[in-house]
Amino acid sequence: MTSTKISFRFMFALLVTAFSIYLVFFLNPDGALRILLNLLTFAGIYGLSAIGLNVHFGWTGLLNFGHASFMGVGAYVTLLLMPHAAGREGEVTTTGLPFFAALIIGIIAAALFGLLLGLPAIRLRGDYLAIVTIAAAEIFRLLVRDLESITGGVYGIINYTENFQKYRPLFIDNFSGNLGFSPSQAWVCLAAWVSIFFTVLLLKRLTNSPWGRALRAVREDEDAVRAMGKNAVWLKLQSFMLGAGIAGLSGVLLAFNYGSLETTVFIPLLTFYVWAIMILGGVGTITGPIFGSIIFWVIISETDRLAYLLFENANGQQLAGVRFLLVGVLIMFLMIFRPSGLLGKKEELLLDVK
Amino acid sequence: MSNNLISVNNLKKSFGGLKAVDVQELSFKEGELTSIIGPNGAGKTTFFDLISGFQDADSGSIFLKDKDISNAQPYKIARMGMVRTFQLTKVFDRMTVMENLLFSGSNIKNDSFLRSFIKLNSQKLYESNLREKANEIMNDLNIGHMANSYARELSGGQKKLLELARSIINEPEILLLDEPLAGVNPKLAEDILSLITKLSDSGITILMVEHNIEAVMKISERIVVLAEGSLIADGIPNEIRTDSNVIEAYLGKADE
């Protein structure tokens, strides 16, 4: 029944994505590849985060506006467990866990933070949960900022990238040299897309399983779930933990992409970017956010070039204004054209929050 | 205690100053088909909410199979074998009819994250048995042809049928039906009534809130009448038909 429709949606998403990548080459005759690598790295990291958010909102109907804090917990816990330098003095700690051990603990910490936040908050419905999560995310960010002795506060954390870069395979250095890439960013980019690959595999396995079905039932009607003898609160908490864990992983990748970690990374804007990506890609889908993320980052990063081409005589200040106007227009255009996102099904349009 | 499956004592619930339910003593025997009737606002649905755990009582106690369930969670009560439907039909709109039934029929062990991740053969077998059972029930209720449609595409009557199908797939001991005939056409109402009778004959204890008095009189073994939260009559249909309290509650006092 829907197989032809699905393939049409998929082809359409591929086409739009391919076109947006073509735009990068078109708008940047020089150095397009380097811009593309930067863009695909961010797209991979944010896309991964949006896949996690989709477990919360698309699958379970949880309005989580504190996604940045899950990314933040993953990033901070992982970095602080490894050798690093934090704070104004920037004293280097030489002891710490190896990367993979720290990463796993970081992901678990993000999931547990989801549980911790969920326990009191998850009984709330809809918009109330949204308010609590956005507040909790800000509390997390301000706490991290003020606990300067541990987290480096506003001075942030540095000297940690080597923990991850030392695993960089040689072939990345080789082809990065040829193409003029930064090899360390190419390694982060590869790690992000490999993470996406395995996360998608995991979620594909779960989506049509009895567990995934139960989450969707919670999304549709909690009271009916209870009446059928199912513990809706526990199902929501599990969903919160899984999505938070995925966000934690993407937070770690984000930290490695930056090279230094500051609390300003986890401002609410990060959450809203992730939301935009999920909605663009298709709420309730698994692979939608991947396409949404690439298109979103092309729009974000290439609109200044576009504005420059459209208005040759404009100065920088004027261009900055036009640029965000273009971002708005392009996203609006996509949403009018595909209201349920690139891969979303019309029958499952999930933006009508109860 | 006795052969009472459900019994309530001094059950009270009010909303602000409004007394919604105030029942001294009421019990239901195993296998009975009881209807709860009363004018609008009599507290019938609140009574259902209280015994199914969706609302907490202000005071009083509720026993199910001699276990105190006064402040128990709804899902725990449902697991004890008492399943309810809702006045405003609650189906899982953006899931297919089949998925609605599979979710409702699947036990908690089968729903677990770990089992869903590992996907043992035993789970596949369980699911395919469940699918067979769901198909059987759907065909019995004439919604088999809608199995792969989204539940929100069903008509109002079909949604009622789906909700009923969902409630019986786990073979409950007690069914609480909240207005199963509301908004249903006469032909479908007939079907639903005969289904309810059939379920009752198979030994399920049924409590039903319903406004269609004719239907209530026809199929009930016992009728309980509530007005302004209190019990005003309790008996077999023929007694209720002539009970002066009931006539007064429905039609107002003779001298007014």
Contacts between the chains, C-beta under 8 A, distances in Angstrom:
chain1	res1	chain2	res2	distance
A	1	B	148	7.0
A	202	B	117	7.7
A	205	B	116	7.8
A	205	B	117	6.4
A	205	B	119	7.1
A	206	B	113	7.8
A	206	B	116	5.8
A	206	B	117	6.6
A	209	B	116	3.5
A	209	B	117	7.6
A	209	B	119	7.0
A	210	B	102	7.6
A	210	B	103	7.7
A	210	B	106	5.1
A	210	B	110	5.1
A	210	B	111	4.8
A	210	B	115	7.5
A	210	B	116	5.5
A	210	B	123	7.3
A	210	B	127	7.0
A	211	B	111	5.8
A	211	B	112	6.7
A	211	B	113	5.1
A	211	B	115	7.7
A	211	B	116	3.6
A	211	B	117	7.8
A	212	B	116	6.9
A	213	B	95	7.4
A	213	B	99	5.8
A	213	B	102	6.5
A	213	B	103	5.1
A	213	B	106	7.6
A	213	B	111	7.9
A	214	B	103	6.2
A	214	B	106	7.7
A	214	B	111	4.8
A	216	B	92	7.1
A	216	B	94	7.4
A	216	B	95	5.7
A	216	B	99	7.6
A	217	B	92	5.1
A	217	B	95	6.7
A	217	B	100	8.0
A	217	B	103	4.7
A	219	B	94	7.7
A	220	B	91	7.8
A	220	B	92	3.8
A	220	B	93	5.5
A	220	B	94	6.0
A	220	B	95	6.3
A	221	B	90	4.8
A	221	B	91	7.5
A	221	B	92	6.0
A	221	B	93	7.8
A	223	B	54	6.9
A	223	B	74	7.8
A	223	B	86	7.1
A	223	B	90	5.9
A	224	B	86	7.3
A	224	B	90	4.1
A	224	B	91	7.2
A	224	B	92	6.7
A	224	B	166	7.9
A	225	B	75	7.8
A	226	B	54	7.5
A	226	B	73	7.5
A	226	B	74	4.1
A	226	B	75	4.8
A	226	B	78	7.0
A	227	B	52	7.1
A	227	B	54	7.9
A	227	B	74	6.3
A	227	B	75	8.0
A	227	B	78	5.8
A	227	B	83	6.5
A	227	B	84	5.3
A	227	B	85	7.6
A	227	B	86	7.4
A	227	B	90	7.6
A	227	B	167	7.9
A	228	B	75	7.8
A	228	B	78	6.3
A	228	B	83	7.3
A	228	B	103	7.1
A	228	B	104	4.6
A	228	B	166	6.9
A	228	B	170	7.6
A	229	B	75	5.2
A	229	B	76	7.9
A	229	B	78	3.5
A	229	B	79	4.3
A	229	B	83	7.4
A	229	B	108	7.6
A	229	B	170	7.2
A	230	B	75	5.7
A	230	B	103	8.0
A	230	B	108	6.8
A	230	B	111	6.9
A	231	B	73	7.7
A	231	B	75	5.1
A	231	B	108	7.5
A	232	B	75	7.2
A	235	B	111	7.9
A	238	B	113	5.7
A	242	B	113	7.9
A	347	B	94	6.8
A	347	B	150	5.5
A	348	B	94	5.1
A	350	B	94	7.7
